[in-house]
């Protein structure tokens, strides 16, 4: 707990340095860095500090009357070394969140960062190492590894790694599984999504627009739970579309390190190409661009793709099924609940979902029909700040969980222990000894 408190204090002490390093690595704004790197990290540490000891305490289980002299419990022991491979979108939080949870049961953590966020690695590792050393721990307990794909592969294939957490694409996740299989190393996979944001016709549209702006465009859509598909009830589709387009057109996209702006740039040039190709394909298929739809003309040679809204998208457009991981909102009308559920479940992904509806019970009922691991009613993204809840999905969005008790215990070795309840040794009953007494079978039914 002392290490967690010191880490929180160190984050606040170095807040500006952490944010500026993240902005330089990723292109995000100061607001996005503060929200995604500082707030979420501090909340993670606060939750671990308040709950991890209880969650990892021995869990006593009931025993049948026949074994009343025995006690039974489940203990959570260290696994050893946790290998973590993280993406580039939130470089500080991704390191800290996984590493802090990994060390709580007594493990060490090896965190491989993306080659696209290596600049900030030195600062972040120094902050963590200083806190560990201050509390008398080996600073090598958490190590941050730079490198390309071969570094990640070596980490996964290492016989010294006892479990792997991978956050990235389904294609790379499959390769991680294949590499881990050689040593039967267990893996947790969080593989992105194509999350739906559903807007019913009984909500305030200004409120819905505000949530959609955050869900679709925070961090320029470079979030695994970004609301890439926005399903709008047909009766409000045109009005909502116009309001959202007006809001996007009122924002400022610029270089975050040179002053205040609403949006910065994307991180990877290759991801900009993916977004551009998906948008162009949708337009070619007949989709209508309501806002954006291009690289920012002021920064033609950089990673600045404009926040984009697409409407009237034909079903054959690739952007309806492929993850864009960029600043694109695809607006899709629906009329009936059954139509909505079919559309939502019509992708290979199943991470999260958000539903805006005045009738909470209706929203929850419909949400349970979605093939997703998480449902958020009347908001976006708050489930990640609720660290008591596990985070993860299904289908091609992966399996296993991090965050919450489930995620914390996932970094531990579960050991079932039976022992004498009253501290003295009991004799072995004659009827269950060898050689077997002929009357022994008669005790089974009464027992």
Protein Blocks (a to p, Z undefined) as FASTA:
>chain_A
ZZmmmmmmmmmmmmmmmmmmmmmmnopafklmmmmmmmmmmmmmmmmmmmmmmmmpccdd
dddfklmmbccddddddfbiacddddfklmmlmmmmmmmmmmmnopacdddddfklmmmm
mmmmmmmmmmmmmnopafklpccdeddfklmmmmmmpmkbcbdcddddfklmmmmmmmmm
mnopacdddebjaddcdddfkbcfklmmmmmmmmmmggghpafkbcfbccddfklmmmmm
mmmmmmmmmpccddfkloccfbdcdfblklmmmmmmmmmmmmmnopacfbgjiacfklmm
bccdcddddehiafklmklmpcfkpabddddddfbfmlmmmmmmmcfbdfbdcdddfblm
lmmmmmmmpccfbdcehiahklmmmmmbccddehjnogcjeejjklmmmmpccddddddf
klpacdddfklcccddfklmmmmmmZZ
